[in-house]
Amino acid sequence: MKHFYISFLLLFTSLLGFAQITPPDDLQSYYNTVNFTKTGVELKADLTAVTTAKHVNELTYTPGVWEALKVTDLDPTDSDKVILVYGYDDTDGSTSTDRTRDKNSNGGSTGQWNREHIYPKSLGTPNLGESGPGSDALMLRPSDIARNSDRGNLKFADGTGTSFATTDGWYPGDEWKGDCARIIMYMYVRYGEQCLPSNVGFGSSASTPDEMIDLFLEWNVEDPVSDFEKQRNAYHGDTSNTYAQGNRNPFIDNPYLATVIWGGDAAQNLWDGNTAEDDTEAPTMPTDLASSDITATSTTLTWTASTDNVAVASYNVYLDGTFLVKAYTNSITISDLVPGTTYAFSISAEDASSNVSATTAAVSVTTSEETVFDYCTSESFENISGDINTYYDEVTWNGDNDFAWSATDARIDQTIDTSKAICIRDGILTAEETSGGIGSLTVTTLRVFSGGSGTFDLVVNGTKVGEIPYSEYAETTTIENINIAGDVTIVLNNKTTSSDRIAIDDLSWTCYENSNSDFCTEETFTNLTSTQDVNDSQYADRTWTGDNGLTWNATGARIDLSNNSSKVITIRNGVLTAPETSEGIGSLTVTTIRTFSGGSGTFDLVVNGTVVGQIPYSDEEQITTIEDINVSGNVSVTLNNISSTSDRVMIDDLKWTCYDAALSVEENTLSSIKVYPNPVNSTLNIALPNGEATQISIYNMLGKLVISEMIQANTSIDTKNLQSGVYILRMTQDDATISKKLIKN
């Protein structure tokens, strides 16, 4: 019934009349065997015959296709680069989203491009392989390796914006959906049932005479043929070219052929009247240009999309009146800006016929000042020397600070975002002993090639102090509060899976600081030591030398547990006692979390024998600050009188400020600002008691400003786009500033 209905539909449509589809003079010879008065599957059969007959040069998958793509896919604005399918932004700092890449940077390593099968091999019936349909250069396109992996063999699904994996499949992006649709149409015409469109996209074939689906017909209409597609087609249609196949994609020559064969809304007819359509109408000017997410080195520009009589092909971004880059959606992130600098950005729209709209008024953007965190030691791995190799061996080199590094079972040819990295398989990375101690450590990791996710152990002086995660995505990890003084040796070892290959870059750590300017006394419990003849998991009396070099005590305590890889003291039915200090106490902060089973409750906070507040605990981590204790002179601080003697409570990061009788009014005011919840999941609330203008700045642990707002009233700040980790929250009124640690879950 389906074919009868469609035949009737096409007959009815033909009575109404299709637009003229006579090829132009330069294509008359190529298509001289095709009867363009035919419609439906009869026209499809003629196109199959000519497309197959003209395919006189079947390229080898290697090296033939590689070499062809380096010619056919050249960026018209830069002959040293190829254009990457699914890519959209060369300026956002991520290689996986790049739209262009050095034409010779091809292969199998992160940051290179490889050959994307627009029609995945595995979805063919049978598998396309790497010859015949699997090596057809009209179907294969350059793609960033990571982007190619993200697509995998997902079927095409509808969407909007740039390329991404949808809940159903893969959306190639607004710029590429027409290209992909016309390639799928070509593969169907050229290879028949081995390349059914219904196998490679989500859509209905109910209104077509065969297995074409409506999704590709819609994309063919919505994204007209680009000059770039025509460039590829022209090369392969000219047999005098070295890597030309000899045949063409007929749906690039004229997208309207798809309408005549399969119906649907009318696509662009490039052969109407034997000439290409003469589009002289420019798109409308973009509106509502705005900037957001301003950091020291980047900003995101957004605008309301333009309209056009055919379609908008791209947007031109101008910096201080000079062309900077093209965008293919109505937003773009501009990176590599200079901190503390004012820029003027403007936008115009352009269609496929190179008609350009008026340019918007400029929007002024001033990047924030850069905050630099001082590191005791840093290693960029840029000094790794020796032959670039793809095998695993022992590697030694002098690092950025001119001391020795070594790695076993390592290779040196991998990169993270084009930056050199050391790649460990089943080995160990070791830094030479340094004398400045260690406070916190930051490192970037990326699993390359195939494999899973996992961790390295971070080992300092033979003791594991944390875990460094890795996955298929580049991620930067900071391990806080390591706080080991004196000579230290840093090692990354004990990777989860010995076959995973992990690129490691930008490893740095701060020196140990014996005191913090914000606090009189701090205790991280890093120096907890075992008690002779007592198991670490037993509840017993404990004595150790704390971060301040003085003696701490705990009763009814165990020392074998940790919280977020940080050592803790765990109290059951006991008392935690700090050493007596001489500079008084202003306010106290401590982290608690109940472990195992039990309920919620409190400890009494006792200073010099007097209860000055209560420290709550529950099964969720809580950071509690008791303000305005303000006891001068010698002080003895104790946590005791737990609510339930059976509850087991982990205690970490206990610290207090010294007493300051001359605390300024401004500092008192800043101290009274309430910030909650902390840790924060999504919304951070700031209760501002005095209504004075207050600058709110949030920095990550690399010193990059990630959120900046000026407030004058109680405010909620959205943090859902922040990655999980530790941040510094700074609040400034006039010349007074206060800093707090902020934890994002």
Phi, psi and omega in degrees: 000324181301314184289325176297315181297316183291321178300318177297318180298315181292324176298317179297318180295320182293331177294324176290330176100126171276160175293160181298136181226053175273125181300150176292170187305319186288349179245001181302316182294317181300316187260022187291348178264359184261132176266102185278006169274349178286161176225173174059214186291341176293317176294320178302318181296319177297319180292325176299316182298313183288322181294325178284316183296324182280350181279079189266347182233103178271111185288146171286148180298321175223125004263359191307310182294319178307309185293323178297316183294330179291346178255311187288333187253021178297142174292122181301338181265352182203102186288357175270357185234153169254156177269134185261123177297145183075347182281160183206352186206114178271359189243004186268005177084359180247123181292331185293340180260002183302143177266336179228162181203149175310130187297334181266002178269059181245151180153218186238013183256156177304135181092356176258175175247151176227192187261114179269124173277103177304321169261103184304139182305316187290344181270355176288160179232086008273184178313138184290336181068202181237026171218168182060235182298331181286347178239023179284114186289343174286343178260330184276140181223148173297141179210144172302140185302313182294321180293321177300316179295322178299320179288316182056231176246028178298140176287152179291141178222157184286158179184198177205150180099212179273175186293142178193160174278119179276180176294339181258318187196233186229125173260121187284347182110152183302324182287333192252352187295322177293319177303312182295318180300314183290331175291317178298319177299317178299313182298324179292315179293321184283319189242002173064223189291349174291338184231059179292131176300326181293343177277345191238003179210155177268116180177178184255142174253014186296334185249022176234159184283356177209218188266017171291146180245156186296332181304312183288328175296319179294316180296324179298327178280315189287331181239092185297165179299135179261163176298330179295317176297318180298323179300314180296315184295317181297321180299311185288336179281352182253103186293351176283347178281140189304315186251022180285140175280334181101338180254171184232162170270110185296337183276348167276320175301321178202102180301337183294340177301326178296323179295318182293326181279312192246356178082203182087185178298147183292125175277172179302130179255103182278354182246018180291118181075022177068013177222158176291151178299137181263094182266111180245005183268123180281153175295164173289158180288137174301154179231169174057040177296130182213159177243152178206174178051049181282126175239191179291335186230004184206165172205155176252128177257137175227155178202163176280131187298148175279167173238161182208156180293335174250289176188149173280128182266324184195174175234141177262127179256128182247138175247117182051040175085356181249136180305133181248307187196161174263147173239151184240003167226181183269037171201154177201144175260125179260122182247182177061034175274168182264131179302145176065032184235143179262132180236156175240119181248142175218166188222143166227159179255151181222142177257180185294342179264014178067022170281130186245136180284174169297156182265140180294161168296150183286144171254133183270133181230126175247116180291151181284159177292143181280134173260122184256123174267127181282131178250143178289318180217138175221151181218118180264349180068010179288342182269004177302128184239171181112173179295134173297124186228160177244019175245168188252130186205179173282134182232134174230148180197163173267125187277191183301327182266011175066025169242168195281137170239155176214153177215141176252154182046057188229154173234160189237016183262001184266158180224161168236115184051049177069004178264136180304145179217158170266137183245117183258134174258282179236051186229197186226138173256127184230131173261144177299150180301134176239165189253356186269006183072190180215135175259291176226158184232140179232139180207151177250136181229157177203124173283125178255162183060209182270171179138200184234197176256158180181205182216157160260152165278136170263117187241126177240122180052040176085357181245131177290126182243359180172178179233138179256113181282157171216155178202189180287353179249142176296129179220142180254127184241137174241125174261114185272161166054041173289311167049066175239127183270168173079205181287135180225145172242127185253131181224139167249119182211187173057051178296146185304312182235125187294338182272345177294142180246116191244121173278134183236132183214162173047061178265126182209154175215151177276154175288157175289134175243124185291338179218155178247133185298336182277341187232145177283318181220138176227146174220117180261353180067015178296329186268014177305134181234154181292152176259134183302134177066014178234127177293142181300335182272357177277150174272114188206179175287137181230141176222134179205165177267120185278184181301332182271007177081001181254169188271129175251155180223150173213144173246156181055046190229147172239159188231015186266355184264164178216160177232116184053044179069008180258132179299145179221161167260133182246119183257133173256286178234058187221195185226136173257126184235124177273156176293150178293134177237166192251357187254018177073191181214135177260290175226157184233141178233140180208150177253134179226153170201130177283134178251167184057208181270169179138200183233197177257157180184205182215158160257152166278136171263116187244126177240121181051041175084359182246133176288121182248358180171177179233139181257112182280158173215155175202191180280001173247144180300133178231135172251116186245135175240124174263112185272161167054042172290311169049065174245127183267171174075206179290134179227143173242123185249132183223142168249118182213187174057052177300145185300317181232128184289348179265346177291141178244116191240125176277136181237133183214160172047061178267129184203154176215154176276155174289157174290135180225101182294338183259023179307127186288161177299322181296316181294321176301318180296314179297322180295336182276352176291129180261132179237120184205156351283161177213104014291155182246141177266312183221296185261125176259123181261136178236115179264112185256107189286333189252355177070013179277149180303125184228126177275123177254122181229130177241126181245144170279177187285356172266002178087009180274129178287121183249336176219135178217122179217144172258125182235158175223012180203174176306131190222146171248131182245131181278119180246013187296339180275355177281141175288156177298140179153193183255136180229165174251122177258122179243133179238128186232129170235122184054241182259004182261138180225141173230143181241142177226151173277132180241130179251126178255120178286000000 
